[in-house]
Amino acid sequence: VTVQDGAIHITYGNRANGALKNKTLSLRPAVIDDAPVVPVTWVCGLATGPEKMTIRGVNKTDIAKQYLPLNCQ
């Protein structure tokens, strides 16, 4: 697990299923810029962020879409 610019990157090791081994899943925070109280939601993998929210960090997800949970596609 690494954290970079607010994004959390999970790299699966040698005990993971072969389809996931050495692959990365990113969880990135999404915020509303210039909000007085900043709400945060997390964007998983290839998913898009909520409307009017800005996603922070780089998406390093390289897992094939069919192996991602539905809310990460």
N, C-alpha and C positions, 0 to 999 in steps of 0.2 A: 504494500500500500504506500503510495506517495501522494503528497499534496503539493499542488503548484498553482499559484494565483487563485486560490480558493477552490479549485477543482480537486476532487479525490479520484485517484487512478488506482484501480485494483487489477493487478496482474496475477493471473492464475498460474499456479506452479505445477510441479510434476505429479501431484496427486489428483489433479483435475481430470475430467473427461478429456480424451484426446482432441476433441473439437475446440476445447477451451485452453488447452495447455499453451502457456506462454502468450496468451491473448490478454488484452486489456479492456476493462469496462470503466468508463468515466462517469462520475456523478458531478454535475456542475450546478452551482447556485445561480438562480435567476432572481433579479431584484428590479424594483421600479426606481429608476434614476430620479433624484431630486424629490423623493417622497419624504414628508416630515417624519413618519415612522416607516422604516423600510421593511416591507414584508419580504420574506425569502421563501422560495420553493426550490426543490431540487429537480434537475432534469437528468434523466437516466439515458445513457447510451446515445442512440440515434434519434430519440424523441425530440420534438420541437418544444420550445418554451411557451408559456402562456402569453397571450396577446398583451402588448404594452409592457412586457418585462424584458430586461436585458440579461442575457446569459453571460456569465463571467467564466474565464478560463478556457483552455483548449480542450476539444473533444478528441481523446486519443483512442476511442473505442474502435477495435479492429476485429471484433467478434462478428461472424456472419449473422445476418438479421434473423435467420430461422432459429438460432440458438439463444436469442435474447428474449427475456420476458416481454409480454405484449406491451406493457407500459414503457418499455425501453426501445421499442421499434420506432 
